Amino acid sequence: MQNTIVDLSNETECIAIIPAAGSGKRFGKKKAKQYQDINGQKILDVTLQIFINSARISKVLLIVSPDDEHFKELTSINEEKIIVIDGGDERQNSVYNGLRFLYDNGLPDECPVLVHDAVRPCLSEVDLNRLLDYFDESKIPCFLADKVVDSFKKIGQDNQVLQSVSRDELICALTPQMAAFIDLKKSLSQVIKSGLRVTDEVGALTDNDIEVFAVFANDLNPKITVEKDLKLAEQILNARQCN
């Protein structure tokens, strides 16, 4: 799938990377969660349309498992913006495969690149533009975030509470997460070379001593991990259609 050739040497607009190579084991279904239905559409189709519909996104790199055949059924798959790339064993490897593709096709170092979870179909246009505006003005790596409202407890193997954890300096890291192309590529390259594992791009950037700033979201943007998350996402999208 990486045989696509596109000249990105003059690109200035943001490029979106959507890692969708995961099997979604925690969701408990045979078909990966990104291909589950939400309001009559595939979750991944809903997510892709967010970026396809944005005039501020130039290309959308969809990263899928090499043995994935389901992506061919997506209604968005033939959109001009979409480029399909083979993924890796872990999220960080999949994202890095996308970054390597951008490098091989000449993307300038300073071009903005964002990464968004395939199973966050509720990202609003307002929050996407809010994040893009922050980066355009500051050129500082940034990510959508939400404030922590629940109490946090540390538990042992038997689920007994060991201690309470202060939430004063905690936030929830959402996606998209974005930075200049060169910062993302160098950071993830170093993480992979070092044999480390990070769960998101902010982790890779901060592990390489690059400052990253939180941009707080206005709207709900849950990640669909288990079945109850799907019901919540459906409610959010339905409520927006009514408004």
C-alpha positions, 0 to 999 in steps of 0.5 A: 500500500505504500507504493503511492507516490505524491509530491509533498515538497511544496506542502504547507497545510496540515496533514492528518495521520489516522492510525487504525491498525489495532485489533480492538481486543478490549471491545470484545467483537470479532471485527475491530472496533473501528469497523463497528457501526455507529448511527448507520456508518462505520466508526472509521468513516465518521472519523475520516469525514471530519478531516476530509471535510476540513479545508485546513487538512491537505491529506489524510494518511489512513494507517491499517494492518497489512492484512486488513481487508475491511478498509476497502468497504469504507465509503470514504476510501476513494476520497482524493485526500485519503492515502492508505499506508501499512501499519506496524505492531504498535501504534507508535510503529504505525504512526512512524510508518506514516511519517516515513511515507511523508519523509520519502515524499518530500514533506517539508520539516516545518509542515504541521502533522496531527495524529488522531485516534481512529475511534474518536468520531466525536471530534468537533469542527470547533475543537479541531480548528481550536487546535489548528489555530493554536499551532498556527499562532505558536508553532508549539506542539499541542494536543486536545485535552480535558480536565479531570473531574473524577477522584483517582485511586491507586489499587493493588492486584486485588482491587483494594485501594492503596492510596488516593491520587491528587488530580490537581496537576492531572488532565486527560490527553485526547487527540488530535496531537500535533507538531511540526513534521520534523519534531514528530519524526525525530521523536518517534524515531528515537523512541523506537530506536531506544526500544521504548514504548509510548502510548501517544505522540505527546509521550514521544515528544516529551521523552525527547525534551520537546515542550508540548502544551494542552489545548482544552476541548470545548466538546466531548471527544471520547475514545471508543474502547468498550461497548458503553463508549459506543453508546455514549458516542452515538448519543453525542453525535445524535445530540449534535444533529438535533442542534 
